[in-house]
Amino acid sequence: MSLFFYSYPKCGTCRKAKKWLDDNGVAYEEIHIVENPPTKEQLQSYYQNSGLELKKFFNTSGKKYRGLGLKDKVSSASEDELLSILASDGMLIKRPLLTDGQKVTLGFKEEQFEDVWK
């Protein structure tokens, strides 16, 4: 199955993750997370497969997240509301997001990539 690499080209963390994938010969399909963000349904599937809390999917250091005052909303909103918010703007999603349909990783930690994608 294909590995989907949702990234933002100007993101330093995404560039580091991409370099690691390239250096380790991992094939992937790169998707611009702002131009082609995952749908609400895709996000729900990724969330369910990840084993992570839904709030981990938010790019909490992003300007949009802070500008929209999502910190308080994330702790009280329903899962459906949170998925809708995430799907509304790729800049709200923690990146890079990698998935092969079963496994999901958010952000870039070299040891995690070694365990999951190598």
DOGUDO-288519 format. One record per residue (C-alpha): residue number from 1; residue in three letters; chain; x, y, z. Coordinates in steps of 0.25 Angstrom, whole numbers, padded with zeros to 4 digits. Each point is the difference from the previous one (the first is absolute). Last residue first. Layout:
[NUM,ALA,A,[X,Y,Z]]
...
END
This chain:
[118,LYS,A,[0047,0006,0032]]
[117,TRP,A,[-0013,0008,0002]]
[116,VAL,A,[-0005,-0003,0014]]
[115,ASP,A,[0012,-0003,0009]]
[114,GLU,A,[0010,0009,-0008]]
[113,PHE,A,[-0010,0011,-0002]]
[112,GLN,A,[-0003,0000,0015]]
[111,GLU,A,[0015,0000,0003]]
[110,GLU,A,[0001,0012,-0010]]
[109,LYS,A,[-0011,0008,0007]]
[108,PHE,A,[-0008,0008,-0011]]
[107,GLY,A,[-0014,0005,0002]]
[106,LEU,A,[-0012,-0009,0000]]
[105,THR,A,[0001,-0015,-0003]]
[104,VAL,A,[-0011,-0009,-0005]]
[103,LYS,A,[0000,-0015,-0003]]
[102,GLN,A,[-0011,-0008,-0007]]
[101,GLY,A,[-0004,0008,-0013]]
[100,ASP,A,[0015,0003,-0003]]
[99,THR,A,[0000,0012,0008]]
[98,LEU,A,[0009,0012,0002]]
[97,LEU,A,[-0004,0014,0006]]
[96,PRO,A,[0011,0010,-0001]]
[95,ARG,A,[-0005,0008,0006]]
[94,LYS,A,[-0010,0003,0011]]
[93,ILE,A,[-0013,0004,-0007]]
[92,LEU,A,[-0005,0014,0002]]
[91,MET,A,[0007,0005,-0013]]
[90,GLY,A,[-0008,-0010,-0008]]
[89,ASP,A,[-0013,0008,0003]]
[88,SER,A,[-0014,-0004,0001]]
[87,ALA,A,[0003,-0015,0002]]
[86,LEU,A,[0005,0003,0014]]
[85,ILE,A,[-0012,0008,0004]]
[84,SER,A,[-0009,-0011,-0005]]
[83,LEU,A,[0008,-0011,0007]]
[82,LEU,A,[-0001,0009,0013]]
[81,GLU,A,[-0015,0002,-0001]]
[80,ASP,A,[-0003,-0015,-0003]]
[79,GLU,A,[0009,-0004,0012]]
[78,SER,A,[-0008,0009,0009]]
[77,ALA,A,[0006,0014,0005]]
[76,SER,A,[0004,0002,0014]]
[75,SER,A,[0015,-0001,0001]]
[74,VAL,A,[0002,0004,-0015]]
[73,LYS,A,[-0008,0013,0002]]
[72,ASP,A,[0009,0005,0011]]
[71,LYS,A,[0013,-0001,-0008]]
[70,LEU,A,[-0008,0004,-0013]]
[69,GLY,A,[0001,0015,0001]]
[68,LEU,A,[-0001,0002,-0015]]
[67,GLY,A,[0013,0008,0000]]
[66,ARG,A,[0007,-0010,0008]]
[65,TYR,A,[-0003,-0012,-0009]]
[64,LYS,A,[0002,0009,-0012]]
[63,LYS,A,[0014,0005,0004]]
[62,GLY,A,[0005,-0014,0002]]
[61,SER,A,[0006,-0006,0013]]
[60,THR,A,[-0012,-0009,0003]]
[59,ASN,A,[0000,-0007,-0013]]
[58,PHE,A,[-0012,-0008,0003]]
[57,PHE,A,[0001,-0016,-0002]]
[56,LYS,A,[0004,-0002,0015]]
[55,LYS,A,[-0014,0005,0004]]
[54,LEU,A,[-0006,-0012,-0006]]
[53,GLU,A,[0007,-0009,0010]]
[52,LEU,A,[0009,-0010,-0006]]
[51,GLY,A,[-0002,-0015,-0003]]
[50,SER,A,[0003,0004,-0015]]
[49,ASN,A,[-0010,-0009,-0007]]
[48,GLN,A,[-0012,0007,0006]]
[47,TYR,A,[0006,0014,-0003]]
[46,TYR,A,[0004,-0004,-0014]]
[45,SER,A,[-0014,-0005,-0003]]
[44,GLN,A,[-0006,0013,0006]]
[43,LEU,A,[0010,0008,-0008]]
[42,GLN,A,[-0004,-0007,-0013]]
[41,GLU,A,[-0015,0002,0003]]
[40,LYS,A,[0002,0015,0003]]
[39,THR,A,[0008,0001,-0013]]
[38,PRO,A,[0015,0001,-0001]]
[37,PRO,A,[0006,0013,-0004]]
[36,ASN,A,[0003,0002,-0015]]
[35,GLU,A,[0005,0014,-0002]]
[34,VAL,A,[0004,0002,0015]]
[33,ILE,A,[0006,-0014,0002]]
[32,HIS,A,[0008,0000,-0013]]
[31,ILE,A,[0000,-0015,-0002]]
[30,GLU,A,[0013,-0008,-0002]]
[29,GLU,A,[-0002,-0015,-0004]]
[28,TYR,A,[0010,-0009,0006]]
[27,ALA,A,[0012,-0009,-0002]]
[26,VAL,A,[0009,-0002,0012]]
[25,GLY,A,[0015,-0001,-0005]]
[24,ASN,A,[0006,0003,0014]]
[23,ASP,A,[0006,0014,-0005]]
[22,ASP,A,[-0013,0003,-0007]]
[21,LEU,A,[-0009,-0002,0012]]
[20,TRP,A,[0010,0007,0009]]
[19,LYS,A,[0001,0012,-0010]]
[18,LYS,A,[-0015,0001,0000]]
[17,ALA,A,[-0001,-0001,0015]]
[16,LYS,A,[0010,0012,0001]]
[15,ARG,A,[-0007,0008,-0011]]
[14,CYS,A,[-0014,-0002,0008]]
[13,THR,A,[0007,0005,0013]]
[12,GLY,A,[0005,0012,-0008]]
[11,CYS,A,[-0014,0003,-0005]]
[10,LYS,A,[0000,0009,-0013]]
[9,PRO,A,[-0004,-0012,-0008]]
[8,TYR,A,[-0012,-0004,0008]]
[7,SER,A,[-0002,-0015,0002]]
[6,TYR,A,[-0009,-0011,-0001]]
[5,PHE,A,[0008,-0013,-0003]]
[4,PHE,A,[-0008,-0011,-0005]]
[3,LEU,A,[0006,-0014,0000]]
[2,SER,A,[-0005,-0009,-0011]]
[1,MET,A,[-0005,-0014,0003]]
END
